[in-house]
Amino acid sequence: MLDLYGVKVASRLLLGTARYPSPSVLAEAVKRSATEIVTVSLRREAAGGRSGGAFFEMIRQLGVRVLPNTAGCHGVSEAVLTAKMAREVFQTNWIKLEVIGNHDTLQPDVFALVEAARILTSEGFEVFPYTTDDLVVAERLMEAGCKVLMPWCAPIGTAAGPLNPSALRSIRAHFPEMPLIVDAGIGRPSHAATVMELGFDAVLLNTAVAGARDPGIMAEAFAGAIDAGRQAFNAGLLEPRDMAVPSTPVIGKAVFA
Ligand SMILES: CC(=O)[C@@H](O)[C@H](O)COP(=O)(O)O
């Protein structure tokens, strides 16, 4: 089981709720993914025209835990205020903290992120920071009180997959005990399996499922890939090697009478 701020979950897939063609398609994707956690933006543009209260009510009816997020926030005070509003609306101390620093790449402003994380943890929030794969920033976020980290593997919505596997490997190695969730940029089930094989604890994704021709089937495909990647990691993967090694060892020569 994955332990996130004392909450144990079996599913290692966290799903975003934006950009689905309709609320019913979103509900189907959530069901087929078997996710136990969905992330919801307070500043969202609603699926199928539903907004505000109606949308949040629909999310509640899905019976999964809500991880509100500060998507679209560009500064410390905006992110902190949005987190406080989210706590009121969803009655949870959990917050996925996003502070965007660049319009083109949607790259996190890591300086503002650390500052906002420090303020929010001191006010009792349990912060899930959307960050880069930078080790020093990860260290600062830990010092700010974060007990989960969410490094990107590529910019949000690009579906590019792990652009820098060695940085991901390194962050995993430096924080062996910390729950690490790869957030953003996953485009295919094989990308999700790859980061799980690297030893990440979970994956958060949105665009690859919401933008699929059939989001329900895609959600199921991601769930399977994440389980497979986790199982492979636990089973112990072989390191690639340069020299061939016969998979069928032979002793002497065959003798035919
Ligand atoms: C929904 C959400 O929180 C996104 O901001 C998240 O970062 C997912 O990114 P992708 O849409 O690239 O999967």
The ligand as a Tripos MOL2 file, in Angstrom:
@<TRIPOS>MOLECULE
LIG
   13    12     1     0     0
SMALL
NO_CHARGES

@<TRIPOS>ATOM
      1 C1         -4.4520   17.6990  -13.5560 C.3       1 LIG1
      2 C2         -3.1930   18.2330  -13.1280 C.2       1 LIG1
      3 O1         -2.9520   18.4070  -11.9730 O.2       1 LIG1
      4 C3         -2.1810   18.5560  -14.1460 C.3       1 LIG1
      5 O2         -1.7580   19.8500  -13.9340 O.3       1 LIG1
      6 C4         -1.1150   17.5450  -14.0270 C.3       1 LIG1
      7 O3          0.0870   18.1380  -13.7890 O.3       1 LIG1
      8 C5         -1.1460   16.5220  -15.0700 C.3       1 LIG1
      9 O4         -0.3600   16.7540  -16.1910 O.3       1 LIG1
     10 P1         -0.6860   16.0110  -17.5780 P.3       1 LIG1
     11 O5         -1.9700   16.6070  -18.0560 O.co2     1 LIG1
     12 O6          0.4920   16.2940  -18.4600 O.co2     1 LIG1
     13 O7         -0.8550   14.5420  -17.2880 O.co2     1 LIG1
@<TRIPOS>BOND
     1     1     2 1
     2     2     3 2
     3     2     4 1
     4     4     5 1
     5     4     6 1
     6     6     7 1
     7     6     8 1
     8     8     9 1
     9     9    10 1
    10    10    11 2
    11    10    12 1
    12    10    13 1
@<TRIPOS>SUBSTRUCTURE
     1 LIG1         1 GROUP 0 **** ****
